């Protein structure tokens, strides 16, 4: 049975970013996202977790679709100057941003978080 997780207070806001990337750029994208971008963003107080996943198949345009979910302690943390500074560090801004085919972003409060009960 699933139960509501009481830890919503740690990160009551969520941002989801979805990227389309060319399959030829996948290895570099993942290397830079995992080893530069996320570690830099995680330095910002209030970013508590980042979850990334890739859709199983390329989309109709032949691009790979990756999504990152950022759990944040405050609304619009991603709009702060501190976020921008950390996001622009390393190889992310000069190498990957120009290669992203499209990006969509959604933000909002976490309404509920469910976890499987541990016996």
N, C-alpha and C positions, 0 to 999 in steps of 0.2 A: 504494500500500500504506500502511496506517495503522501508525504506530509509537507506542509509549508515550512520552508527553511527560515528560521528567525534571523539569519545573518543579512537580510536585505539592508539593514542599517549601515553595513560596511561599505556598500556600493549601491546606493539607491538610484543611480542613473546609468544609462547604457547608451553606447554609440555603436552603430553597426556601419561598417564601410565595406562596400563590394567593389572589386576591381576586375576589369577584363584585361588579360595580358596575352601576348603572343606566346605560343608554346616554345618558341626559340629562346624566350627570355625567362622561362620558368625557373631554371636552376639559380640564375643570378637574382631574380626576384625573391625567391625563398631564402637564399643566403643572406641577402641584405636585410630583408624583413625580420628574420629570426635573430641575426647576429649584430645588427646595427640599430634598426628602427625600434623594435620592441624593447630591447634593453635601455635605449635612450628614453623612451616614453615612460617606462616603468620607474625611472628616477624621479618623476614628478609626483609629489605627495598628492594622494587622492586617486591615483590610478592603481587599482587593486588586482586586476586580472585582465589578461588578453587571451582570447580563444580564437584560433584561426582554423578555417577549413576550406577545402576546395570541392567544387561540384564534381561529380564523378565523371562527367563527359564534357567535352568542349561545347560551347553554345552554337547556335545556328551560323554565327559568323566565323566559327573555327577558333575562337579565343577561349582560353581557360578562365574560369570564374572563381575568384578567391574572395572570401569574406573574413573580416576580422571583427570580433565583438569586444569592445572595451568596457569594462566595468569601472565606474567612476564614482567618487564620493560626492562630487558636486556637479550640478547642472552646468552645461556649457564649459566645462573644464578645457575641452578641446579648442575653445575660442580664445584662450588666454595667451598673452605674450610668452609666458613660460613654456606652454605647449609648443608654440611655434618655434621657439629657440631650440628645444630638444628635438623636435621633428625635423628640423633643418640640419642637424648634426650628421656627420658621417656621409655615407654614400647614398642615402635615400633620396634627398632632394636633387642632386646633380645627375645621378645615374638612373634611378627608377622612375621618378615622376615623369620624365619625358617619354618613357616607354609605355606608360599606362594608357590603354586604349579608351577606357571610360572609368568613371568613379561615381558611385552614388553613396550618399550618407543619410542615415536616419538616426535620430536621437530621441530620448524620452525617458521618463521615469520607469523604474522597475515596478511592476504592479504586484507580481508574486513570483516566488522562486520555489520550485518543488524539487524535492530529493526523495529518493527511495529510502524507506525506513530500513535501518540496519537492525537485524535481529540479534 
